[in-house]
């Protein structure tokens, strides 16, 4: 058992291996670099390239260029992929991309400038180049960009034996495929059969009789987010892609669909924080500043609204200085509650668990949750404020403001993303900024308003 564990550790990109690789690269020790990299997965090598700086990358690529393959190019983060490709000899790039399926080539091309795209396209065989260019002609973010053109098809009248003989005799098959797609004479997909069913059935069995009930198709112009939803909702492992006439043009496999889901989740997290969905830790300082500054300016403007509200109660705060110490409590708890409600709502909208048909029930639930949380927090903070300042009315004012702001936070957390979704905007698009502003403004207004009415 100990030996097995040691073997696993040897192929991990841990801190020790990274340090050893950097030393070997700096020393120009080709043998040691190749020894350290040889057992690593392409994704780990890509991680190493992302962890080192530009000068170290150039030195590493000068040593390792001859070992670069398509899998590594597709794993490299898009922020440094163009830099890596431009550093490689043309023949290395050509050999690498020839090994890739069309969907992987398209994924690489999407993030490159025109000159770098030209280098990739020039490296492809004529048939592959045409297939890639046709895929690139589809809208960005569509199923046509996501699909691979390499598919395995069979006439609907074939038997299992005929399909097996065809597969065994085929000179070229896709690297990954899960179904044999049954088509009519016009190349319109009618059904599909899993490889497992084909291998376990008798040779004389009809492929049509083995077809999966999960069969469905998507149009090439369909949004990739819709494709990812279909895969997740109906537990698909692959899905044929058709053109406007219903003819088969490609297939999307589960790995690509799950990549889209991962990217959407990452984008939602970034947008909720008011950060560009294209942000990366590999971006330079100026690029990062340009991504973040616009939302900081928006937040500055929205925070000014809170400042205006507070300024309206200047006399109240001056008369009872204790209010200034308690104001952040109302705003902070409201902000946290709003973020909790918002995170649940955005996730539910993305998964289509929150729709117009159940929106009223969800809003009422959030109203109830906000009220209950508000009462619980009001009891705690109200008694604490009474004990701290010796005035029950201060505790009562703080408790009342807490109830109001918790209700506002819970409702805002679900109503803001719902409204943005109705307007056709991404529900995650800076919803956090607006919800925080709402809870701050209403929290200060309720707290200082109650204080003015009760204490002054």
Legacy VTK file of the C-alpha trace (Angstrom):
# vtk DataFile Version 3.0
C-alpha trace
ASCII
DATASET POLYDATA
POINTS 456 float
0.000 0.000 0.000
2.830 2.406 0.837
4.398 1.822 -2.567
1.092 2.601 -4.330
0.813 5.901 -2.479
4.353 6.824 -3.366
3.579 6.145 -7.004
0.598 8.477 -6.921
2.611 11.224 -5.256
5.263 10.975 -7.949
2.885 12.121 -10.687
1.334 15.027 -8.809
2.275 18.623 -9.557
3.059 19.463 -5.954
5.207 22.312 -4.658
8.311 20.125 -4.642
7.962 19.181 -8.308
7.256 22.797 -9.292
10.369 23.971 -7.441
12.479 21.224 -9.007
11.179 22.064 -12.465
11.966 25.754 -12.045
15.511 24.925 -10.977
15.969 22.559 -13.927
14.569 25.146 -16.369
16.844 27.868 -15.006
19.844 25.546 -15.330
18.815 24.537 -18.846
18.914 20.873 -17.811
16.871 19.282 -20.608
17.155 15.749 -19.255
15.899 16.709 -15.799
13.033 18.804 -17.198
11.842 15.933 -19.374
12.180 13.471 -16.473
10.086 15.639 -14.188
7.426 16.394 -16.792
7.148 12.959 -18.399
4.646 11.410 -15.895
2.457 14.517 -15.658
-0.977 14.872 -17.218
-1.387 17.625 -19.830
-3.568 19.576 -17.381
-0.746 19.548 -14.799
1.793 20.777 -17.349
-0.631 23.563 -18.276
-0.930 24.457 -14.565
2.858 24.666 -14.327
2.975 27.051 -17.303
0.362 29.221 -15.600
2.263 29.327 -12.298
5.562 30.601 -13.697
6.304 34.010 -15.181
6.718 34.874 -18.865
10.526 34.551 -18.875
10.391 31.120 -17.254
7.710 30.033 -19.728
9.908 30.985 -22.644
12.822 29.042 -21.169
10.642 25.996 -20.489
9.120 26.032 -23.977
12.565 26.266 -25.545
13.375 22.956 -23.837
10.009 21.249 -24.074
8.684 22.480 -27.450
9.248 19.157 -29.174
6.963 17.400 -26.684
4.019 19.795 -27.030
0.811 18.105 -28.186
-2.779 19.115 -28.843
-4.009 18.074 -25.402
-1.587 20.480 -23.758
-2.579 23.382 -26.033
-6.254 22.851 -25.234
-5.573 22.742 -21.471
-3.576 25.999 -21.307
-5.472 28.966 -19.896
-6.702 31.297 -22.610
-4.889 34.270 -21.070
-1.469 32.790 -21.948
-2.390 30.424 -24.789
-1.571 32.894 -27.562
1.768 33.692 -25.949
2.598 29.979 -25.834
1.546 29.331 -29.445
3.588 32.268 -30.722
6.619 30.893 -28.882
6.421 27.510 -30.584
7.873 26.567 -33.998
5.262 26.372 -36.756
5.809 22.651 -37.276
5.204 21.941 -33.562
1.900 23.815 -33.638
0.914 22.022 -36.837
1.592 18.573 -35.398
-0.217 19.431 -32.168
-3.460 20.713 -33.679
-3.727 17.850 -36.181
-4.316 15.504 -33.250
-7.308 17.477 -31.962
-11.000 17.085 -32.708
-12.608 20.054 -34.430
-14.362 21.276 -31.265
-11.004 21.522 -29.460
-9.441 23.396 -32.386
-12.385 25.836 -32.419
-12.039 26.331 -28.661
-8.387 27.316 -29.158
-9.090 29.596 -32.133
-11.829 31.545 -30.344
-9.345 33.131 -27.956
-6.650 33.999 -30.503
-6.046 37.062 -32.633
-6.325 36.785 -36.422
-2.576 36.178 -37.131
-2.419 33.338 -34.593
-5.676 31.901 -35.928
-4.138 31.862 -39.392
-1.173 29.829 -38.153
-3.504 27.209 -36.691
-5.721 27.026 -39.774
-2.722 26.741 -42.095
-1.520 23.735 -40.106
-4.735 21.753 -40.688
-5.519 19.382 -43.502
-7.932 20.791 -46.081
-10.894 18.758 -44.806
-10.240 19.673 -41.187
-9.743 23.319 -42.078
-13.085 23.465 -43.876
-14.797 21.797 -40.909
-13.231 24.253 -38.445
-14.049 27.288 -40.591
-17.650 26.119 -40.898
-17.866 25.761 -37.124
-16.330 29.225 -36.635
-19.050 30.644 -38.899
-21.646 29.887 -36.237
-22.326 32.571 -33.587
-19.973 32.716 -30.640
-21.396 30.808 -27.684
-23.564 28.593 -29.890
-23.852 24.817 -30.208
-22.120 25.052 -33.603
-18.966 26.316 -31.903
-19.199 23.667 -29.202
-19.752 20.592 -31.375
-17.205 18.267 -32.918
-17.673 17.435 -36.584
-16.383 13.881 -36.229
-19.446 11.657 -35.789
-20.252 7.964 -36.170
-23.443 7.344 -38.138
-25.290 4.316 -39.450
-28.417 3.787 -41.570
-31.450 3.140 -39.394
-31.993 -0.313 -40.963
-28.562 -1.696 -39.985
-28.097 -4.568 -37.569
-25.644 -4.768 -34.694
-23.376 -7.006 -36.776
-23.235 -4.518 -39.625
-22.438 -1.696 -37.211
-19.636 -3.658 -35.527
-18.134 -4.625 -38.881
-18.242 -0.996 -39.968
-16.562 0.227 -36.781
-13.830 -2.411 -37.019
-13.130 -1.550 -40.641
-13.162 2.250 -40.245
-9.755 3.829 -40.814
-10.543 6.862 -38.660
-12.907 7.189 -35.702
-13.382 10.081 -33.253
-11.174 9.954 -30.169
-14.300 10.056 -28.018
-17.787 8.933 -28.959
-20.545 7.294 -26.986
-23.313 6.717 -29.524
-23.794 5.486 -33.039
-26.286 7.935 -34.559
-28.968 6.466 -36.795
-29.789 8.650 -39.809
-32.166 8.608 -42.770
-30.974 8.961 -46.397
-31.009 12.763 -46.021
-28.617 12.609 -43.037
-31.308 13.584 -40.574
-30.713 11.947 -37.164
-33.538 9.679 -36.047
-32.146 7.980 -32.949
-28.921 6.807 -31.358
-27.582 3.638 -29.770
-24.971 3.457 -27.019
-21.804 1.477 -27.633
-22.589 -0.610 -24.561
-25.878 -1.792 -26.041
-24.243 -2.570 -29.370
-21.518 -4.668 -27.741
-23.946 -6.583 -25.542
-26.572 -7.374 -28.223
-26.667 -10.236 -30.707
-25.325 -9.516 -34.193
-28.720 -9.937 -35.860
-30.431 -7.434 -33.534
-31.732 -4.261 -35.195
-30.052 -1.027 -34.141
-33.446 0.675 -34.196
-34.692 -1.722 -31.519
-31.773 -0.728 -29.266
-32.272 3.049 -29.584
-32.141 5.156 -26.419
-35.247 6.946 -25.143
-33.129 9.970 -24.184
-32.546 10.879 -27.850
-32.941 14.548 -28.738
-31.189 17.034 -31.000
-30.198 20.688 -30.804
-29.837 23.225 -33.575
-26.373 24.536 -34.326
-27.493 28.092 -33.545
-28.786 27.161 -30.074
-27.035 28.915 -27.187
-24.417 26.773 -25.496
-25.984 27.590 -22.118
-29.196 25.956 -23.334
-27.207 22.942 -24.498
-25.545 22.612 -21.084
-28.954 22.828 -19.404
-30.319 20.041 -21.637
-27.365 17.784 -20.812
-27.754 18.416 -17.095
-31.537 18.165 -17.068
-31.863 14.995 -19.127
-28.601 13.282 -18.126
-27.249 13.074 -21.665
-23.774 11.860 -22.596
-23.896 13.151 -26.164
-26.331 15.057 -28.361
-26.494 15.344 -32.170
-26.407 18.863 -33.635
-28.504 19.683 -36.695
-28.724 22.579 -39.131
-31.888 24.531 -39.970
-32.999 21.725 -42.311
-32.583 19.081 -39.605
-29.471 17.518 -41.157
-26.726 16.190 -38.910
-23.718 18.532 -38.746
-21.954 17.396 -35.590
-22.255 16.112 -32.047
-21.686 17.575 -28.591
-20.266 15.323 -25.884
-20.755 15.560 -22.147
-17.236 16.825 -21.416
-17.850 19.953 -23.504
-21.289 20.517 -21.978
-19.884 20.247 -18.451
-17.125 22.712 -19.349
-19.834 25.194 -20.292
-21.591 24.646 -16.964
-18.318 25.192 -15.088
-17.609 28.368 -17.036
-21.114 29.692 -16.360
-20.806 29.009 -12.646
-17.425 30.760 -12.535
-18.824 33.705 -14.502
-21.791 34.013 -12.125
-19.476 34.065 -9.107
-17.380 36.820 -10.672
-20.370 38.877 -11.807
-21.979 38.646 -8.370
-18.819 40.231 -6.986
-18.842 42.945 -9.658
-15.862 41.485 -11.515
-15.657 40.851 -15.257
-16.403 37.233 -16.199
-13.157 37.273 -18.193
-11.047 38.013 -15.107
-8.116 35.740 -14.310
-5.274 35.700 -11.804
-2.961 35.540 -14.816
-4.080 38.964 -16.082
-1.691 41.882 -15.749
-2.267 44.758 -13.288
-3.608 47.166 -15.926
-6.030 44.619 -17.402
-7.262 43.711 -13.918
-7.723 47.373 -13.049
-9.814 47.972 -16.195
-12.050 45.010 -15.329
-12.678 46.050 -11.746
-12.732 49.854 -11.853
-16.112 50.271 -13.632
-17.928 48.309 -10.932
-16.071 50.170 -8.202
-17.284 53.427 -9.755
-20.830 52.042 -9.847
-20.503 51.065 -6.199
-19.171 54.526 -5.404
-22.268 56.070 -6.938
-24.662 53.707 -5.187
-22.861 54.192 -1.858
-23.420 57.922 -2.295
-27.137 57.263 -1.927
-26.494 55.854 1.549
-24.424 58.919 2.363
-27.298 61.187 1.320
-29.723 59.256 3.554
-27.369 59.524 6.541
-26.843 63.250 5.954
-30.605 63.809 6.284
-30.398 62.625 9.885
-27.369 64.651 10.903
-29.175 66.299 13.816
-30.420 62.951 15.137
-26.914 61.454 15.068
-25.449 64.560 16.718
-28.040 64.364 19.496
-27.531 60.662 20.156
-23.931 59.746 19.334
-24.562 56.074 20.190
-26.511 55.758 16.938
-23.308 56.182 14.933
-21.801 53.138 16.648
-24.887 50.995 15.970
-25.485 51.923 12.304
-22.886 49.481 10.867
-24.632 46.579 12.642
-27.866 47.169 10.738
-26.088 47.579 7.395
-23.762 44.604 7.866
-26.415 42.062 8.852
-28.661 43.274 6.040
-25.852 42.901 3.520
-25.103 39.346 4.616
-28.778 38.350 4.502
-29.180 39.900 1.058
-26.143 38.038 -0.249
-27.497 34.736 1.096
-30.871 35.229 -0.593
-29.207 36.471 -3.783
-26.870 33.477 -4.094
-29.765 31.035 -3.778
-31.900 32.983 -6.282
-29.163 33.291 -8.936
-28.358 29.596 -8.684
-32.064 28.701 -8.930
-32.507 30.912 -11.999
-29.488 29.336 -13.690
-30.828 25.836 -12.967
-34.363 26.957 -13.955
-35.686 25.969 -10.568
-36.956 29.538 -10.152
-39.450 30.495 -12.860
-42.480 32.721 -13.284
-44.695 29.817 -12.209
-43.183 29.544 -8.725
-41.753 33.055 -8.279
-44.635 34.164 -6.020
-44.133 31.198 -3.689
-40.381 31.798 -3.520
-40.846 35.509 -2.803
-43.327 34.742 0.000
-40.916 32.187 1.432
-38.108 34.758 1.457
-40.467 37.252 3.109
-41.183 34.747 5.878
-37.494 33.878 6.267
-36.551 37.556 6.448
-39.186 38.234 9.079
-38.155 35.276 11.238
-34.446 36.087 10.972
-35.228 39.711 11.729
-37.169 38.841 14.891
-34.438 36.490 16.093
-31.680 39.052 15.514
-33.857 41.833 16.933
-34.220 39.984 20.232
-30.465 39.461 20.486
-29.242 42.890 19.416
-32.080 44.790 21.073
-31.276 43.343 24.494
-27.541 43.836 23.910
-28.013 47.513 22.989
-30.262 48.066 26.017
-27.646 46.540 28.297
-24.757 48.416 26.667
-26.314 51.885 26.591
-28.792 51.543 29.456
-31.705 52.798 27.341
-34.472 50.344 26.339
-35.669 52.675 23.585
-32.340 52.487 21.788
-32.624 48.710 21.929
-36.212 48.890 20.621
-35.232 51.166 17.717
-32.348 48.912 16.755
-34.582 45.824 16.992
-37.278 47.373 14.777
-34.718 48.463 12.175
-33.239 44.971 12.197
-36.610 43.378 11.381
-37.256 45.842 8.553
-33.811 45.427 7.010
-33.866 41.623 7.178
-37.168 41.610 5.300
-35.817 44.091 2.739
-32.631 42.028 2.329
-34.485 38.755 1.810
-36.896 40.284 -0.707
-34.178 42.248 -2.507
-32.015 39.147 -2.827
-34.692 37.400 -4.881
-36.488 40.319 -6.555
-33.369 42.006 -7.981
-32.143 38.960 -9.953
-35.745 38.142 -10.967
-36.146 41.640 -12.360
-32.865 41.492 -14.240
-33.848 38.118 -15.679
-37.170 39.550 -16.873
-35.288 42.400 -18.560
-33.172 39.861 -20.455
-30.025 40.624 -18.428
-27.759 38.154 -16.680
-29.224 37.781 -13.143
-25.708 37.669 -11.703
-24.715 40.941 -13.370
-23.664 43.045 -10.375
-26.848 42.059 -8.518
-24.727 42.056 -5.376
-23.999 45.765 -5.792
-27.670 46.649 -6.082
-28.780 44.394 -3.231
-26.094 45.788 -0.930
-27.112 49.327 -1.803
-30.749 48.483 -1.125
-30.026 46.991 2.291
-27.696 49.843 3.258
-30.151 52.564 2.253
-33.207 50.914 3.799
-31.281 49.892 6.896
-30.038 53.418 7.572
-33.419 54.917 6.699
-35.298 52.571 9.031
-32.827 52.879 11.913
-32.375 56.646 11.803
-36.038 57.211 10.940
-37.244 55.196 13.945
-34.627 56.919 16.127
-35.901 60.351 15.054
-39.512 59.398 15.768
-38.895 57.641 19.091
-35.792 59.174 20.656
-35.854 62.823 19.592
LINES 1 457
456 0 1 2 3 4 5 6 7 8 9 10 11 12 13 14 15 16 17 18 19 20 21 22 23 24 25 26 27 28 29 30 31 32 33 34 35 36 37 38 39 40 41 42 43 44 45 46 47 48 49 50 51 52 53 54 55 56 57 58 59 60 61 62 63 64 65 66 67 68 69 70 71 72 73 74 75 76 77 78 79 80 81 82 83 84 85 86 87 88 89 90 91 92 93 94 95 96 97 98 99 100 101 102 103 104 105 106 107 108 109 110 111 112 113 114 115 116 117 118 119 120 121 122 123 124 125 126 127 128 129 130 131 132 133 134 135 136 137 138 139 140 141 142 143 144 145 146 147 148 149 150 151 152 153 154 155 156 157 158 159 160 161 162 163 164 165 166 167 168 169 170 171 172 173 174 175 176 177 178 179 180 181 182 183 184 185 186 187 188 189 190 191 192 193 194 195 196 197 198 199 200 201 202 203 204 205 206 207 208 209 210 211 212 213 214 215 216 217 218 219 220 221 222 223 224 225 226 227 228 229 230 231 232 233 234 235 236 237 238 239 240 241 242 243 244 245 246 247 248 249 250 251 252 253 254 255 256 257 258 259 260 261 262 263 264 265 266 267 268 269 270 271 272 273 274 275 276 277 278 279 280 281 282 283 284 285 286 287 288 289 290 291 292 293 294 295 296 297 298 299 300 301 302 303 304 305 306 307 308 309 310 311 312 313 314 315 316 317 318 319 320 321 322 323 324 325 326 327 328 329 330 331 332 333 334 335 336 337 338 339 340 341 342 343 344 345 346 347 348 349 350 351 352 353 354 355 356 357 358 359 360 361 362 363 364 365 366 367 368 369 370 371 372 373 374 375 376 377 378 379 380 381 382 383 384 385 386 387 388 389 390 391 392 393 394 395 396 397 398 399 400 401 402 403 404 405 406 407 408 409 410 411 412 413 414 415 416 417 418 419 420 421 422 423 424 425 426 427 428 429 430 431 432 433 434 435 436 437 438 439 440 441 442 443 444 445 446 447 448 449 450 451 452 453 454 455
